[in-house]
Amino acid sequence: MTGLEALRAQVRMTWITAERGWAAPPEDVVIALTHDGFQECKREMTTSRRDRRPAGGVWEGLDARTGSVASVIWVNRQASPEAIIFIAVDGESLEEGGSPAPDAEPYSEAGGEA
């Protein structure tokens, strides 16, 4: 995920611990994933505010070379161009450090179904 790493290095995508998500302009994240080989399969915006500004959105992309699927969900904040963004690749959340969340496997021997 060199595109996402570049965003982090340029401080255009930062981790927000309290939200367990990223702060970034959604289009920057989508462009980074596209540069990493993901082709857009789905994009939807939701509008529920009186000012008609999208409240958030969803983007999904497929890397045809590997079969990996990337998902991005975002919630726009009123006072900022940056949204709260949640990123998953092949169903595993990308958290601070850029790697899948350590608790991403819900069916482990330690606490899930056997």
NUSE-460607 format. One record per atom (N, C-alpha, C, CB): y, z, x; chain. Coordinates in pm, 1 decimal. Glycine has a CB too. Layout:
BEGIN
        c2        c3        c1  kette
         Y         Z         X      A
...
//
This chain:
BEGIN
        c2        c3        c1  kette
    -119.1       0.0      83.2      A
       0.0       0.0       0.0      A
     125.6       0.0      87.7      A
      -0.3     121.8     -94.6      A
     139.2    -104.4     164.8      A
     251.5    -109.9     257.4      A
     385.0    -118.7     184.6      A
     236.0    -228.0     350.8      A
     388.2    -182.6      66.5      A
     512.6    -192.8      -8.8      A
     562.3     -57.2     -55.8      A
     494.1    -284.2    -127.5      A
     471.8      24.7    -105.7      A
     511.0     159.8    -149.5      A
     550.6     246.4     -30.4      A
     396.1     227.1    -227.4      A
     479.0     231.1      81.2      A
     515.0     306.6     201.9      A
     654.8     269.0     249.3      A
     412.6     281.4     314.1      A
     689.5     141.3     239.3      A
     824.1      97.1     278.7      A
     929.5     160.2     188.9      A
     834.8     -56.9     272.9      A
     901.5     167.4      58.2      A
     997.1     232.4     -33.4      A
    1018.3     378.2       5.5      A
     947.5     223.4    -179.6      A
     909.6     446.6      37.7      A
     920.7     587.2      78.1      A
     998.0     599.7     208.6      A
     781.3     650.5      93.0      A
     968.7     512.9     304.9      A
    1036.1     519.0     434.6      A
    1186.0     494.3     421.6      A
     975.2     417.4     530.4      A
    1223.3     409.8     325.9      A
    1364.7     378.8     302.1      A
    1429.2     477.9     205.9      A
    1378.9     237.3     247.2      A
    1357.3     579.6     164.3      A
    1399.7     683.2      70.6      A
    1445.6     622.1     -61.9      A
    1512.3     767.5     131.9      A
    1378.5     515.7    -104.3      A
    1406.2     455.0    -233.9      A
    1303.8     500.1    -336.8      A
    1406.9     302.2    -223.0      A
    1204.6     580.3    -289.9      A
    1103.3     638.4    -376.8      A
    1071.5     776.8    -319.9      A
     973.5     546.9    -386.0      A
    1100.3     881.0    -400.3      A
    1079.1    1017.1    -351.8      A
     992.8    1095.5    -450.3      A
    1214.0    1088.6    -329.8      A
     915.2    1187.8    -397.7      A
     824.9    1269.7    -476.7      A
     902.0    1386.1    -539.8      A
     708.5    1321.9    -389.4      A
     878.6    1409.9    -669.2      A
     938.9    1523.1    -739.6      A
     824.4    1616.1    -778.8      A
    1022.9    1476.4    -866.6      A
     810.2    1724.8    -706.6      A
     697.8    1817.2    -727.3      A
     693.8    1870.7    -868.8      A
     705.9    1932.9    -629.6      A
     807.2    1911.3    -922.3      A
     810.9    1970.5   -1056.2      A
     763.4    1872.8   -1164.6      A
     952.3    2017.6   -1088.0      A
     784.8    1743.5   -1143.5      A
     745.9    1641.1   -1240.5      A
     607.2    1583.6   -1211.8      A
     848.5    1529.1   -1241.3      A
     557.6    1610.7   -1090.4      A
     432.5    1549.2   -1042.5      A
     438.8    1396.5   -1053.9      A
     311.3    1603.4   -1122.8      A
     556.2    1345.7   -1019.6      A
     579.9    1202.0   -1024.8      A
     683.0    1161.4    -921.4      A
     625.5    1159.7   -1164.6      A
     712.2    1033.9    -917.3      A
     805.2     976.1    -821.6      A
     939.1     946.8    -888.8      A
     746.6     848.2    -760.2      A
    1045.8     953.0    -813.6      A
    1177.1     908.9    -859.3      A
    1206.9     778.2    -787.0      A
    1288.9    1017.9    -832.1      A
    1225.5     673.0    -865.4      A
    1253.4     541.5    -807.0      A
    1295.9     446.2    -917.0      A
    1129.6     486.0    -731.4      A
    1366.0     338.6    -882.8      A
    1390.2     232.9    -980.8      A
    1256.4     163.8   -1011.4      A
    1497.0     129.5    -927.8      A
    1216.8     154.4   -1137.6      A
    1087.7      94.8   -1171.3      A
    1066.1     -44.3   -1113.4      A
    1073.6      88.3   -1318.8      A
    1168.7    -126.8   -1115.2      A
    1152.9    -263.8   -1066.1      A
    1120.1    -266.2    -917.5      A
    1279.6    -344.7   -1092.5      A
    1173.0    -170.0    -840.1      A
    1140.1    -163.4    -697.6      A
     991.6    -136.2    -676.8      A
    1223.5     -54.9    -628.4      A
     934.6     -47.3    -758.6      A
     792.4     -14.4    -747.3      A
     707.1    -135.5    -784.4      A
     756.8     106.2    -837.7      A
     744.4    -203.4    -892.1      A
     671.0    -322.3    -935.9      A
     676.1    -431.1    -828.3      A
     728.8    -375.7   -1069.0      A
     791.3    -453.3    -769.9      A
     805.5    -553.6    -664.4      A
     720.3    -516.3    -543.5      A
     953.3    -568.3    -623.1      A
     719.1    -388.1    -506.9      A
     638.3    -343.2    -392.7      A
     490.2    -369.3    -417.5      A
     661.5    -193.4    -365.5      A
     442.7    -339.0    -537.1      A
     301.8    -362.5    -568.2      A
     269.7    -511.9    -571.2      A
     265.8    -298.4    -702.4      A
     363.0    -591.8    -618.6      A
     344.8    -736.9    -619.6      A
     333.0    -789.6    -476.8      A
     461.8    -806.1    -693.0      A
     416.5    -738.3    -387.1      A
     408.8    -778.9    -247.0      A
     277.0    -735.1    -183.0      A
     526.5    -721.0    -168.9      A
     217.1    -629.4    -235.5      A
      88.5    -581.3    -184.0      A
     -29.9    -657.7    -243.1      A
      73.0    -432.8    -213.2      A
      -3.7    -757.5    -328.0      A
    -109.8    -843.3    -377.0      A
    -147.9    -825.5    -523.1      A
    -227.7    -822.3    -295.9      A
     -80.3    -735.3    -594.5      A
    -111.1    -714.9    -735.9      A
     -34.0    -815.7    -820.2      A
     -77.0    -570.1    -779.7      A
    -105.9    -885.6    -906.8      A
     -43.8    -982.0    -997.1      A
     -27.6    -917.1   -1134.3      A
    -128.6   -1112.9   -1006.8      A
      90.5    -932.0   -1191.5      A
     120.6    -869.4   -1320.4      A
      26.5    -918.7   -1430.4      A
     265.6    -897.1   -1359.7      A
     -31.9    -824.2   -1501.7      A
    -116.9    -854.5   -1617.7      A
     -50.5    -807.1   -1746.8      A
    -256.0    -788.6   -1602.0      A
      29.4    -702.3   -1734.6      A
      88.5    -642.3   -1854.1      A
     220.3    -576.0   -1817.0      A
      -8.3    -539.5   -1918.8      A
     318.4    -592.9   -1906.3      A
     446.6    -522.1   -1891.2      A
     500.1    -498.1   -2030.9      A
     550.2    -603.8   -1802.9      A
     530.3    -374.4   -2059.4      A
     587.4    -338.5   -2189.7      A
     697.9    -237.0   -2169.6      A
     478.8    -282.4   -2285.3      A
     801.1    -250.9   -2248.7      A
     911.6    -154.7   -2250.4      A
     912.4     -86.6   -2386.2      A
    1049.3    -224.2   -2221.2      A
     952.1      40.0   -2387.4      A
     965.0     109.8   -2514.7      A
    1111.5     140.5   -2539.2      A
     880.4     239.7   -2516.4      A
    1157.0     117.9   -2659.8      A
    1295.1     146.6   -2696.5      A
    1293.0     243.5   -2813.5      A
    1373.5      15.9   -2732.5      A
    1347.7     360.2   -2788.5      A
    1352.9     457.5   -2896.6      A
    1485.4     532.5   -2899.0      A
    1238.4     555.4   -2883.9      A
    1576.7     489.5   -2815.7      A
    1706.5     555.5   -2809.4      A
    1807.9     480.5   -2894.2      A
    1755.3     565.7   -2664.3      A
    1907.5     550.6   -2934.2      A
    2014.2     489.6   -3015.0      A
    2092.9     386.0   -2937.2      A
    2108.6     596.4   -3066.4      A
    2102.9     406.1   -2805.4      A
    2179.3     310.5   -2723.7      A
    2097.3     186.3   -2687.2      A
    2228.1     378.7   -2596.2      A
    1974.9     178.4   -2735.5      A
    1883.8      65.5   -2716.9      A
    1838.9      45.1   -2571.8      A
    1949.5     -59.9   -2766.1      A
    1875.1     137.0   -2484.4      A
    1824.6     132.1   -2347.0      A
    1677.5     172.3   -2351.2      A
    1907.4     226.6   -2250.5      A
    1589.8     100.0   -2282.9      A
    1447.7     135.5   -2286.7      A
    1424.4     280.4   -2244.5      A
    1367.6      41.8   -2196.7      A
    1341.1     350.6   -2319.3      A
    1307.4     488.5   -2286.3      A
    1210.0     492.9   -2169.8      A
    1248.2     560.3   -2407.9      A
    1135.9     384.6   -2151.3      A
    1039.1     379.2   -2043.0      A
     961.3     251.0   -2048.6      A
     945.2     497.7   -2048.2      A
     848.7     249.4   -1977.8      A
     768.4     129.1   -1978.4      A
     635.9     146.4   -1907.4      A
     844.2      17.7   -1916.0      A
     558.1      39.3   -1913.5      A
     425.0      34.0   -1853.2      A
     410.6     -99.7   -1782.8      A
     312.5      53.8   -1960.3      A
     348.2     -98.9   -1665.5      A
     317.8    -222.0   -1592.9      A
     177.5    -209.0   -1537.1      A
     421.9    -249.6   -1478.9      A
     100.4    -315.2   -1545.5      A
     -32.3    -318.2   -1485.5      A
     -48.0    -446.2   -1405.6      A
    -142.7    -307.0   -1593.2      A
    -113.5    -433.9   -1291.7      A
    -137.9    -549.4   -1207.6      A
    -278.7    -548.1   -1152.5      A
     -37.8    -554.7   -1094.7      A
    -330.2    -666.5   -1124.4      A
    -464.6    -684.1   -1070.5      A
    -455.6    -750.7    -934.6      A
    -552.7    -767.5   -1166.6      A
    -526.9    -696.4    -837.1      A
    -540.1    -760.8    -707.0      A
    -668.6    -842.0    -713.1      A
    -541.9    -655.7    -587.8      A
    -657.1    -972.5    -730.1      A
    -773.1   -1060.0    -747.6      A
    -864.0   -1061.1    -624.5      A
    -727.0   -1201.6    -778.6      A
    -808.8   -1030.3    -507.9      A
    -889.8   -1029.4    -385.1      A
    -988.9    -913.9    -384.2      A
    -799.6   -1020.8    -261.9      A
    -946.3    -798.3    -435.9      A
   -1028.5    -677.0    -427.8      A
   -1080.3    -629.7    -562.4      A
    -949.7    -566.9    -364.5      A
   -1018.0    -676.4    -671.5      A
   -1054.3    -628.5    -804.7      A
    -985.6    -497.9    -840.9      A
   -1203.5    -610.8    -814.0      A
    -897.9    -448.6    -755.4      A
    -825.3    -323.5    -782.5      A
    -720.5    -344.7    -890.4      A
    -758.8    -270.1    -654.3      A
    -698.6    -239.6    -969.3      A
    -598.3    -241.3   -1075.2      A
    -495.6    -133.1   -1045.5      A
    -663.4    -220.1   -1215.8      A
    -369.1    -170.0   -1050.1      A
    -259.4     -73.9   -1033.1      A
    -189.4     -56.4   -1167.0      A
    -158.2    -121.3    -922.9      A
    -157.9      68.1   -1199.2      A
     -85.6     100.5   -1322.3      A
      38.7     180.9   -1287.9      A
    -175.9     179.0   -1421.4      A
     148.2     145.6   -1352.6      A
     274.5     217.5   -1334.1      A
     327.2     252.2   -1471.8      A
     379.2     132.5   -1252.6      A
     358.3     378.7   -1491.2      A
     420.4     425.8   -1615.4      A
     550.5     492.3   -1575.3      A
     326.4     525.2   -1695.9      A
     658.3     462.2   -1648.1      A
     785.0     526.4   -1614.2      A
     858.3     572.9   -1738.5      A
     873.0     431.5   -1534.7      A
     939.3     676.5   -1713.9      A
    1026.7     733.0   -1816.9      A
    1167.1     730.6   -1759.1      A
     982.9     880.0   -1859.2      A
    1256.9     657.4   -1824.2      A
    1394.6     647.7   -1776.1      A
    1469.8     776.7   -1801.5      A
    1466.9     530.9   -1842.6      A
    1558.5     808.8   -1707.0      A
    1646.0     924.6   -1721.4      A
    1784.8     872.9   -1755.6      A
    1648.1    1012.5   -1591.0      A
    1853.8     940.6   -1845.3      A
    1983.1     891.2   -1893.7      A
    2089.1     882.3   -1785.7      A
    2032.9     979.2   -2003.4      A
    2095.7     977.2   -1697.5      A
    2205.9     982.8   -1601.8      A
    2171.9     922.3   -1465.5      A
    2248.8    1125.1   -1583.3      A
    2059.7     851.9   -1454.2      A
    2018.9     802.8   -1323.7      A
    1952.8     665.2   -1334.8      A
    1923.6     902.3   -1257.3      A
    1976.1     578.4   -1235.1      A
    1905.4     449.8   -1234.4      A
    1758.4     466.9   -1196.1      A
    1973.4     352.2   -1137.5      A
    1725.5     583.8   -1141.0      A
    1587.6     612.2   -1105.0      A
    1514.5     671.5   -1224.7      A
    1581.0     707.8    -984.2      A
    1391.9     630.6   -1241.3      A
    1306.9     683.1   -1347.5      A
    1205.2     777.8   -1285.1      A
    1236.0     567.9   -1425.7      A
    1138.5     855.1   -1369.3      A
    1022.3     930.9   -1326.2      A
     904.4     834.4   -1338.8      A
    1001.4    1064.3   -1412.5      A
     831.9     815.2   -1230.2      A
     727.8     713.1   -1225.0      A
     593.7     775.9   -1188.5      A
     764.7     603.1   -1124.0      A
     491.2     730.3   -1259.2      A
     354.5     773.2   -1233.4      A
     276.4     648.4   -1193.7      A
     290.3     845.1   -1359.1      A
     208.3     654.8   -1078.7      A
     137.7     539.3   -1024.1      A
     -10.0     573.4   -1009.0      A
     198.6     496.0    -887.7      A
     -95.8     482.0   -1050.4      A
    -240.1     498.0   -1030.1      A
    -298.1     366.1    -981.7      A
    -310.7     544.5   -1161.1      A
    -394.0     375.2    -892.5      A
    -468.0     258.4    -845.9      A
    -615.5     287.9    -868.4      A
    -437.6     225.9    -694.3      A
    -678.7     199.9    -942.5      A
    -819.3     217.5    -980.2      A
    -842.3     353.5   -1045.7      A
    -909.9     202.5    -857.1      A
    -746.1     396.6   -1125.1      A
    -757.9     520.5   -1200.8      A
    -727.2     647.1   -1123.9      A
    -892.6     530.7   -1254.3      A
    -690.3     635.3    -997.3      A
    -659.3     752.4    -915.9      A
    -509.4     761.3    -894.3      A
    -733.2     747.0    -780.7      A
    -451.7     875.9    -930.7      A
    -307.6     895.5    -917.3      A
    -264.2     895.0    -772.3      A
    -265.7    1025.2    -982.7      A
    -151.2     829.9    -746.5      A
     -90.7     835.0    -614.4      A
      15.7     942.8    -616.9      A
     -30.8     696.8    -572.9      A
      -5.0    1041.6    -533.2      A
      88.6    1152.2    -526.9      A
     153.7    1156.0    -390.4      A
      18.5    1285.1    -557.2      A
     230.1    1260.8    -364.2      A
     299.3    1274.5    -237.0      A
     201.4    1252.6    -122.9      A
     366.1    1412.7    -225.4      A
     240.6    1176.3     -25.6      A
     153.0    1140.7      84.0      A
      93.2    1002.9      65.0      A
      43.6    1242.9      98.6      A
     106.5     947.4     -58.5      A
      61.8     812.5     -84.4      A
     -86.3     795.4    -105.3      A
     102.5     728.2      24.1      A
    -161.6     906.5    -111.2      A
    -305.4     893.5    -130.2      A
    -343.7     945.9    -267.8      A
    -382.4     968.9     -19.8      A
    -463.9     914.5    -312.5      A
    -507.1     963.3    -443.7      A
    -500.2    1115.0    -452.0      A
    -649.0     916.4    -473.6      A
    -473.3    1164.4    -572.1      A
    -464.4    1308.2    -593.8      A
    -597.9    1374.7    -560.6      A
    -423.3    1338.8    -739.3      A
    -595.9    1492.6    -497.5      A
    -721.2    1557.3    -462.1      A
    -805.0    1595.6    -583.2      A
    -693.6    1679.1    -380.2      A
    -742.8    1614.9    -698.1      A
    -816.6    1652.7    -818.5      A
    -836.4    1534.2    -912.3      A
    -744.0    1764.6    -891.3      A
    -835.2    1413.3    -858.1      A
    -844.3    1294.1    -941.5      A
    -982.6    1273.7   -1001.1      A
    -806.2    1173.3    -861.5      A
   -1086.5    1336.7    -946.7      A
   -1222.0    1319.8    -996.8      A
   -1253.7    1431.7   -1096.2      A
   -1324.4    1318.9    -879.9      A
   -1249.3    1403.0   -1226.8      A
   -1270.7    1508.6   -1326.3      A
   -1416.9    1547.8   -1342.8      A
   -1216.3    1464.6   -1458.9      A
   -1510.0    1472.4   -1287.2      A
   -1651.3    1499.5   -1307.0      A
   -1718.5    1550.8   -1180.8      A
   -1721.1    1375.5   -1354.8      A
   -1652.1    1641.5   -1112.1      A
   -1708.3    1695.4    -989.4      A
   -1802.0    1812.1   -1019.9      A
   -1596.5    1739.8    -894.5      A
   -1885.7    1847.6    -922.7      A
   -1977.4    1958.4    -939.5      A
   -1903.5    2090.1    -956.6      A
   -2071.3    1966.4    -821.8      A
   -1784.2    2102.7    -898.8      A
   -1712.5    2229.3    -898.8      A
   -1648.5    2263.1   -1032.1      A
   -1608.0    2227.1    -793.5      A
   -1626.7    2167.1   -1119.6      A
   -1554.7    2205.7   -1238.6      A
   -1565.7    2109.3   -1353.9      A
   -1415.1    2223.8   -1205.8      A
   -1643.4    2009.0   -1340.9      A
   -1654.0    1910.6   -1449.1      A
   -1796.1    1899.0   -1496.5      A
   -1603.1    1774.3   -1404.2      A
   -1823.4    1788.0   -1559.3      A
   -1957.8    1763.7   -1608.8      A
   -2052.5    1740.9   -1492.3      A
   -1960.0    1643.6   -1704.4      A
   -2177.3    1778.3   -1509.4      A
   -2276.4    1758.7   -1403.4      A
   -2346.9    1626.6   -1421.2      A
   -2378.3    1872.9   -1401.8      A
//
